Amino acid sequence: MPKLNMVQAINLALKEEMKRDNSVIVIGEDVGKNGGVFRTTEGLYDEFGPERAIDTPLSESGIIGTAIGMAVYGLRPVAEIQFMGFIYSAIDQIFSHAARIRYRSRGRYTCPIVIRTPYGAGVKALELHSESTEAFFCHMPGIKVIVPSTPYHAKGLLTSAIRDPDPVIFLEPTKLYRMIKEDVPEDDYTIHLGKARIVQEGNDITIVTWGNMLHRTLQAIEGYDAEVIDLMTLHPFDEETLLNSVKKTGRVVIVHEAPKTCGLGAEISATFAEEAILYLKAPIIRVAGYDVIIPLPKLEDYYIPSIERIRKAIDETLKY
């Protein structure tokens, strides 16, 4: 079993699905000959040719609009947007069309499109290269939103996303692309969309997080009897796993790098308040990015939730 980083795991998932199903294609800027800006599509052009690894002009709206048309007519396009900050010009195509095809056609058509894009800070990139605006997409009915946190889960989740009959936004934490390696089976496997995973069991406090923040959280909880949940599917998220955990611990901290106001942590907090308030022993605390534009490299480390901020939130919750 090879040890792969996330880039390699994603590449392997794409390659295996393109071999398995001739309707799977890859489309986007530089995904063909150059193998993608992060090399996640490397080798696909040589193996499958220009009709299945399709280079496009610099037009995010055009990429997604074309992919939607392909999906409705029977293909399974995997569209790559080079950075999350570039996806905003395609939001009209995603929200007004991809998310509504099943409803609009009364179930006669589906839109099996996967939109992949790196997201999040941590690599000190340029403006619009480190966005974490996943809540935009979680707010739209008809779309699934996925964030892997390890190479193993990246491969299994992407495979499931490609096989799903409806639109999936697949957000790949840029910081994690080459940060860790782990065993990734070359055999076919999937990971169920809509399920969270308990990374570490605990009794005193529940910590909910996803993506790169999972690894920072795991560093922060040393010495605490904390239950850590990796959400993985942000929309629709796994209410059952979250509620069962909070009913056991009675305390919860939510960690994400997106801005705090109207971030996904707010929706998770509201779910706890509506469904488990009688089990809570302390107020819910969110550790998040600040409500500012993600700063340029010199200030990036001050923006991302730090180990110290996470530990402070845990201490405040436990002392309540």
N, C-alpha and C positions, 0 to 999 in steps of 0.2 A: 504494500500500500504506500503510495508516494506521499511525501510531506510537501504540501503546497501552500503558497500564500493566497490571499483572496483573489488577486488578479488571475493567477493560474487556475484557481477553482472555478471562477466565472468563465474563463476561456474553455475549460474542460466541459462545463455544463452546456455551453453554446455548441461546442463541437459535437457532443454526444446527441443533443437534440436535433441538430441539423442532419446528422447521419440517420437518426431514427425516423425522422419525419421530413419529407421533401418540401412540405409547405412552410417550414421554418426558415425565415430569412433574416439577415441582419442589415439594417439600413441606418445611415448617419454620416456625419462629417468625418472623413479620414478613417472609417472603419474597415476599408478594403485594403488597398496596397500597403498603407502605413500601419495597419493593425491597431488603430485607435490611439488617442492621446496618451493613454496609460498602458497600451498594449494588451487590452483585454480581448481584442478581436484578432490578435496576431495569428497568422497562418490560415485563417478562414478563407481569405481570398484565394490563396494558392490551392486549397483543397476543394473548395466548392464553386469557385469562379465568380466573375463579376455580376452574374445574375442573382446570386444569393448572398453575396457580401457587397452591398451596394454603396458606393461613395456618392454623397449628395453635395449640392451647393450649401453655402452657409445660410441656411434658412430653417430655423427651428419649426416655425409654423408649417412650412412646406414639408419637412420631414414627417411631422406627426400627421398632417392632413393626408399625405400620400399613404402612410402606414395604416391609417383608418380605412381608407378605400381598399387597400389590399386585404385587410382583415375581414371586412364585410363580404368580400368576394371569395373568401375561402383560404387565404394564406394566414400564417401566424408570424407576423413581423415582430422583430425585436429592435426597437428604435433606440439609438443612443443619442443622448444630448450630452455634449462634452462636459458641461458643468451645470449644477442646479440653477445658478443665477442666469443661465441662458434660456431656461425653460419658460420664462414668463411670457414671451411673445407667442408661445404655443398654448397658453392656458385656454384661449377661446376654443381651439380645436378639441382639447381634452374635455373641458367642462360642457361645451355646447353640443358636442357630437359624440366622442368616444364613450362618455359616461351614459349617454341617453339612447344609444342604438337599440338595446334590448327593449327598453320601455317604448321608444318611439315606434318600433315595428311590432309591438305587442308580442314579443318573443319569437318572431319569425327570423330575426337576424341577431347575431351576437358580434362582439368586437374583441376577438382574442389578440389584443396587442399588449406587449410589454414595453414600457418606457424605462430604460436604464439611464441613471445619471449619478455621477459621484456627487456627494454632498458633505457639508460640514467643514469645520475649521480644523486647525492642527498642523497644517503643512506650510503655513505662512505664504499663501498664494495671493494673487491680485484681487482687486475688487470684483465682486460677482462670482468669484471662484470658490467661496467658502460658505455659501448660503445654507441655512437650515430652516426651511419654510415648509416642512412636511405637513403642518396643520392646514395649509391651503387645500391640500388634496384630501386630507382626512374629512374635511367639511363637506365634500361633494359626494352625494349618494351615487352608487354605481361604479365606484373605483375602489380597488384594494390597494393598500400602501404597505410595502414590505421594507424592512431594514435588517440585513444580516449583521452579525457581530463577530463571526469567525469564518474561516475558509470552508469548513465542513458545512455550516449552515448556509453559506452563500450558494454553494452548489445545489444542495437539496431544495432550497427555497426558490432559486431561479428555475430549476427544472419544473417545479410545481407551477410557478407563474406562467411559464411558456405553455404548459398544458391546460391552463385555466381558460374557460370560455369567455371571460370578461376582462376589461382593462386592468392592468396592474402597473402601478408606479413602483419601480424597484430602485431604492436609494442605497448607494454603495458608499460607506464611510471612507472618504479619501485617506484619512489618517491610517486606516487599517489595511489599505491595499497591500502593503508589503511589511507591515509591522510584526505580524506573527505568522508562523507556519505550523501546520498540524496535519495529521493523517487524514487524507481525503480519499474515500474509496473510488476506484475507477468504475466499479459496478454501478448499475442504475439504482438510484434511490431518490425518494422525494421526502419533503418535510411539509406536513399539512399546513396550509395557510389558515390563519385565524386562531392559531394556538400559540400561547406564550410558553416559555420554559423556565422552570425553577433551576437556576444555576447553582444556588447554595441554599440549603434549608436552614431555618433559624426560628427562634421563638419570641424574640423581644421586639423586633421591628421589621417591617416589610419595606424594601427599597425597590422601586419600579424604574427601569431605565431601558435604554436601547442603544445600538450602534457603538460608537467609540466610547460613549459615557459608561458603558458596562465595564470596560477595563479599568477606567479611572475609579469607578465605584468599588470594584473588587480590591483595589489598592487601599481605598479609604476605610473599608470595614474591618480591617485587621484588629482583633481584640473585641469585636462586637458579636453578639449572637443574632446576626441579621439574616433574614431571608431575602435573597436577591432574585428578582424576576426580570428576565430579558424578554421584552414585549414581542419582538420580531415582526409580528403583524400589527401595524399601528391602526389600521382600519380595515375591517372591523376588529377591534382588539378583544382579547380573551377575558371577558368579564368574570367568568366562573373561576378561573385560576386566581385572578386578582382578589376577588371577594373572599374566596376561601382562605387565602393567605392573611388578609387583614382581619378576618374574623378570628384567626388564631393568634396574631400578634397584638392587635389593637392599636398599632402605631404605623405610620407610613411616611416615607420621604420619596418624592419623585424627582428624578434627575434627568434633565435634558439640556442640550446646548442651544436650542432655539430660544428666541426671546420669550420672556415669562408671560407677558400679556397675551391671552388667547392662544397660547401654546397648547399642545396636546395634554400637557400636565393638568391644565384647567379642566378639561373634559374628564380625565381620569379622577381628579379630585371630586368633581360633581357626582360622578358615579358612586364613589365611596360615600359621599354625603347622603345620597338618595337611598342607597341600598344597604349600607352597613354602619350608619351613624351611631346606632346603639352599641356597637362593638368598639368604637374608637375611644381610646384612653387619652388622646392628645390631639391637638390640631394638626392637620396635614400641612407639611412644609414642602414647597417646591424649590429646588435648587436649579437655576436656569441661567441662560444667557441674559444679558441686560437688554432693555428696550431701546437699543440703539442699532445703527447700521454696524455690521461686523467690521471691526477696525482693521486697518492695514497692519502688516506683520509685526511691527514693534510693540503694538498694544494687544495683539491677539491673545497672548497668555493671560492677560487680565480679564478678558471677556469670557473665555471658556470656564465652566465650573471647575474649580480646583479641588484637590484632595482635602485641603483645609476647609473649604466651604461645605463640602459634603459631610465631613466629620462634625463640623459645628452644628449643622442641621440635625444630625443624628443625636448629638448630645442634648440639644434643646428639646427634642422630641422625647427622649428617654427621661429627662429630668422633670418633665411637665407633671 
